Each structure stands twice: as C-alpha cells, then as structure tokens.
Amino acid sequence: MKMRKILMWGLVLPVLFIAGCSENGQKQADNTEQKKVNKDSIGEESYNDIDIGIIESDGDLIIDINDGNDDYKAYRMLNDSEIYLKVKDIMDNANWEKPEEPISNSGEFRIESIDNKDRVSTNYYLSINPDGKTVKLIDSNHVLYTDLNEANSEKLFGILVNENLSDYDIKENNN
C-alpha cells in the first residue's frame, strides 16, 4: 500500500510540474503574440507594451481663469516635461522685483507650478498689462512681481492659454 502511494506520487508530481511550467510558457507566448497584434493593428506599440512603469513628467502646470468675482475656475492642465521646463525657464530667468506698493490685482490667470521631482508647488498670478502686449507675473504672496518683455510674454501666454496674447480679449474670456 505504501509502495503504491510512493509510485503514484512519483508519477503525478512530475506531470503536475511539467504542466505548470508549460502553462506559464504559454501565457508568456500569448502575451508576446498580443503585443505583436497590438503593434500591427495600430502601427505602434500600445501603452500596455511599455514595461518601464509609470512615466512622470518633471512638473505639472494647472491654469485657472479668473471668473470676474475674484475667484478662479479650472481652465487647463499641462503635464508635459518639455512644456513645464519652458515655462520654468521663463519664470526663473525673469527679473523679479519687490513692489514699492502692495499689489492688489490677483490677475486674469492663476498658475500652479508643481515640481514633481522636489514635490514643491508654487502659485503665480498672470495679469495682462494695459498695453496688451506684455504680461506681469505676481508670486502667490504678492511680494514679488516681474513684467516680462514682449517675446517672453507672448511665448508664456501662448503656452499657458493656447492663444496669442495680441488676440486675447479679457472681457470675452472672463464671462
């Protein structure tokens, strides 16, 4: 009786082991085949084919628009590293100054700049200057500001608002 059990387990265990290994191999083959089908059907690799994990941008930009009542409503979110670095470069190279008098204007737009590497979030307010060709950036505490030149104003506004500064109508877009 004991010999029969040993013989039976001696035959069953290798069969189970081989069956389990071939099933795992079959799953890997099916997964590879599915990736090939995805690539052939859409002409490129799908997001399921990427095995490097979650890709995080260097930073995010959340742009809110002033609703006319000194409150802000959601307008756009940008989470592309290239765009974030362009905006950061403009802001970092700006000539920030302390105002002689407190700045009361919060701006037409509020920009939240989130540095994903350092996990730091900073708010800025963007105002269109009366000339309509340049913008003013104000830090969230209203203790620093900068007036950008025309080129940087147009570039920054275009990135954040996706419109030309010279074509933007404040009254039309705040309602």
PETAFEN-V36418 format. One record per residue. N is the residue number from 1. RES is the residue in one letter. SS is DSSP state (@ for helix, = for strand, . for the rest). Layout:
n->N res->RES ss->SS
n->N res->RES ss->SS
This chain:
n->1 res->M ss->.
n->2 res->K ss->@
n->3 res->M ss->@
n->4 res->R ss->@
n->5 res->K ss->@
n->6 res->I ss->@
n->7 res->L ss->@
n->8 res->M ss->@
n->9 res->W ss->@
n->10 res->G ss->@
n->11 res->L ss->@
n->12 res->V ss->@
n->13 res->L ss->@
n->14 res->P ss->@
n->15 res->V ss->@
n->16 res->L ss->@
n->17 res->F ss->@
n->18 res->I ss->@
n->19 res->A ss->@
n->20 res->G ss->@
n->21 res->C ss->@
n->22 res->S ss->@
n->23 res->E ss->@
n->24 res->N ss->@
n->25 res->G ss->@
n->26 res->Q ss->@
n->27 res->K ss->@
n->28 res->Q ss->@
n->29 res->A ss->@
n->30 res->D ss->@
n->31 res->N ss->@
n->32 res->T ss->@
n->33 res->E ss->@
n->34 res->Q ss->@
n->35 res->K ss->@
n->36 res->K ss->@
n->37 res->V ss->@
n->38 res->N ss->@
n->39 res->K ss->@
n->40 res->D ss->@
n->41 res->S ss->@
n->42 res->I ss->@
n->43 res->G ss->.
n->44 res->E ss->.
n->45 res->E ss->.
n->46 res->S ss->.
n->47 res->Y ss->@
n->48 res->N ss->@
n->49 res->D ss->@
n->50 res->I ss->.
n->51 res->D ss->.
n->52 res->I ss->.
n->53 res->G ss->.
n->54 res->I ss->.
n->55 res->I ss->.
n->56 res->E ss->.
n->57 res->S ss->.
n->58 res->D ss->.
n->59 res->G ss->=
n->60 res->D ss->=
n->61 res->L ss->=
n->62 res->I ss->=
n->63 res->I ss->=
n->64 res->D ss->=
n->65 res->I ss->=
n->66 res->N ss->=
n->67 res->D ss->.
n->68 res->G ss->.
n->69 res->N ss->.
n->70 res->D ss->.
n->71 res->D ss->.
n->72 res->Y ss->=
n->73 res->K ss->=
n->74 res->A ss->=
n->75 res->Y ss->=
n->76 res->R ss->=
n->77 res->M ss->=
n->78 res->L ss->=
n->79 res->N ss->.
n->80 res->D ss->.
n->81 res->S ss->@
n->82 res->E ss->@
n->83 res->I ss->@
n->84 res->Y ss->@
n->85 res->L ss->@
n->86 res->K ss->@
n->87 res->V ss->@
n->88 res->K ss->@
n->89 res->D ss->@
n->90 res->I ss->@
n->91 res->M ss->@
n->92 res->D ss->@
n->93 res->N ss->.
n->94 res->A ss->.
n->95 res->N ss->.
n->96 res->W ss->.
n->97 res->E ss->=
n->98 res->K ss->.
n->99 res->P ss->.
n->100 res->E ss->.
n->101 res->E ss->.
n->102 res->P ss->.
n->103 res->I ss->.
n->104 res->S ss->.
n->105 res->N ss->.
n->106 res->S ss->.
n->107 res->G ss->.
n->108 res->E ss->.
n->109 res->F ss->=
n->110 res->R ss->=
n->111 res->I ss->=
n->112 res->E ss->=
n->113 res->S ss->=
n->114 res->I ss->=
n->115 res->D ss->=
n->116 res->N ss->.
n->117 res->K ss->.
n->118 res->D ss->.
n->119 res->R ss->.
n->120 res->V ss->=
n->121 res->S ss->=
n->122 res->T ss->=
n->123 res->N ss->=
n->124 res->Y ss->=
n->125 res->Y ss->=
n->126 res->L ss->=
n->127 res->S ss->=
n->128 res->I ss->=
n->129 res->N ss->.
n->130 res->P ss->.
n->131 res->D ss->.
n->132 res->G ss->.
n->133 res->K ss->.
n->134 res->T ss->.
n->135 res->V ss->=
n->136 res->K ss->=
n->137 res->L ss->=
n->138 res->I ss->=
n->139 res->D ss->=
n->140 res->S ss->.
n->141 res->N ss->.
n->142 res->H ss->.
n->143 res->V ss->.
n->144 res->L ss->.
n->145 res->Y ss->=
n->146 res->T ss->=
n->147 res->D ss->=
n->148 res->L ss->.
n->149 res->N ss->.
n->150 res->E ss->@
n->151 res->A ss->@
n->152 res->N ss->@
n->153 res->S ss->@
n->154 res->E ss->@
n->155 res->K ss->@
n->156 res->L ss->@
n->157 res->F ss->@
n->158 res->G ss->@
n->159 res->I ss->@
n->160 res->L ss->@
n->161 res->V ss->@
n->162 res->N ss->.
n->163 res->E ss->.
n->164 res->N ss->.
n->165 res->L ss->@
n->166 res->S ss->@
n->167 res->D ss->@
n->168 res->Y ss->.
n->169 res->D ss->.
n->170 res->I ss->@
n->171 res->K ss->@
n->172 res->E ss->@
n->173 res->N ss->@
n->174 res->N ss->.
n->175 res->N ss->.
